[in-house]
Amino acid sequence: MKGLMRTNEQRESNGKSRLSRGRFSEYYGGWALIAGASAGLGAAFARALAGRGLNLFLIARRESLLNSLAEDCRRQFGVKAQILACDLGDPDFVEKIQVAVSGLEVNVVVYNAAFAPMGEFATTAPDDLLRVIDINVRGPVRLARALVPPMVERRRGAVILMSSLAGNQGTPRIATYAASKAFNRILAEGLWHELRSQGVQIVACCLGAWPSASWQAPRIL
Ligand SMILES: NC(=O)c1ccc[n+]([C@@H]2O[C@H](COP(=O)([O-])OP(=O)(O)OC[C@H]3O[C@@H](n4cnc5c(N)ncnc54)[C@H](OP(=O)(O)O)[C@@H]3O)[C@@H](O)[C@H]2O)c1
């Protein structure tokens, strides 16, 4: 989030950079779309962005959680909030999103969802390994490719791709997941350089362990 808020013009005299809620919403304007918003960090991103005055477009599979988060954010922050219940593994998910957001100025995109099966590579179902690629690799590429061009046209926008400290080195029992997180970091670095002169900021969020409900769920390591 800090990267999103940092511009040279808005540096405060104490050296910290932070846009006020008004300046943040003025700078990014319009809507923030969060793919994987119903729980955990995605819901935290939603609240943080709504708190800075952006309207929310929330995507995940669990519609009831999306509805209550949207209602909370409308009430607490006075922003607009829309939802789309959809599986980011569906082959046509991008088309569904494009139809749903047509007419909305989406200037911030967070691709937060991930699939992280744990276990030995040799015994994990091949379909699960490929679903990691679908959700964690193809998903962010396809969504960014669909939503970045309008940002470039407007010369403003930001994309956050979720990486992980697990993406910094090969990791047993989550090797495919870790590789997918390395992909997101490298993708973000390249896009950051390519798009910065066109007014679009790209950030990779390289998170350490954070106790979301799914992270705390019992799992065999
Ligand atoms: N927690 C950590 O310690 C940690 C550490 C490093 C990196 N990260 C990264 O941070 C991100 C969020 O982690 P988290 O722990 O907050 O995860 P989480 O609690 O499992 O939340 C994931 C969110 O993504 C949605 N989602 C998952 N699969 C989806 C699909 N196929 N289609 C649509 N939505 C989907 C989930 O909603 P539905 O189930 O309702 O669809 C949920 O809203 C992930 O990219 C993860 O790799 C997390």
The ligand as a Gaussian input file, in Angstrom:
#p B3LYP/6-31G(d) Opt

LIG

0 1
 N       -1.533000     -15.536000       4.503000
 C       -0.228000     -15.608000       4.309000
 O        0.544000     -15.952000       5.210000
 C        0.356000     -15.254000       2.966000
 C        1.754000     -15.200000       2.846000
 C        2.304000     -14.842000       1.624000
 C        1.494000     -14.544000       0.556000
 N        0.153000     -14.624000       0.696000
 C       -0.667000     -14.325000      -0.473000
 O       -1.636000     -13.363000      -0.111000
 C       -2.835000     -13.603000      -0.844000
 C       -4.009000     -13.730000       0.119000
 O       -3.720000     -14.710000       1.082000
 P       -4.771000     -15.022000       2.245000
 O       -4.033000     -15.833000       3.267000
 O       -5.476000     -13.788000       2.670000
 O       -5.782000     -16.000000       1.472000
 P       -7.275000     -16.419000       1.820000
 O       -7.637000     -16.075000       3.218000
 O       -7.392000     -17.863000       1.403000
 O       -8.139000     -15.523000       0.844000
 C       -8.080000     -15.731000      -0.521000
 C       -9.170000     -14.916000      -1.184000
 O       -9.166000     -15.239000      -2.564000
 C      -10.427000     -15.779000      -2.930000
 N      -10.226000     -16.840000      -3.891000
 C       -9.434000     -17.925000      -3.763000
 N       -9.551000     -18.709000      -4.846000
 C      -10.425000     -18.087000      -5.681000
 C      -10.965000     -18.414000      -6.939000
 N      -10.641000     -19.540000      -7.569000
 N      -11.835000     -17.564000      -7.507000
 C      -12.206000     -16.422000      -6.866000
 N      -11.729000     -16.067000      -5.667000
 C      -10.853000     -16.890000      -5.082000
 C      -11.053000     -16.291000      -1.638000
 O      -12.460000     -16.204000      -1.693000
 P      -13.466000     -17.394000      -2.000000
 O      -12.972000     -18.593000      -1.273000
 O      -14.768000     -16.850000      -1.502000
 O      -13.456000     -17.565000      -3.485000
 C      -10.535000     -15.251000      -0.647000
 O      -11.343000     -14.107000      -0.705000
 C       -2.578000     -14.857000      -1.694000
 O       -2.164000     -14.467000      -2.973000
 C       -1.432000     -15.540000      -0.975000
 O       -0.633000     -16.322000      -1.842000
 C       -0.442000     -14.969000       1.864000

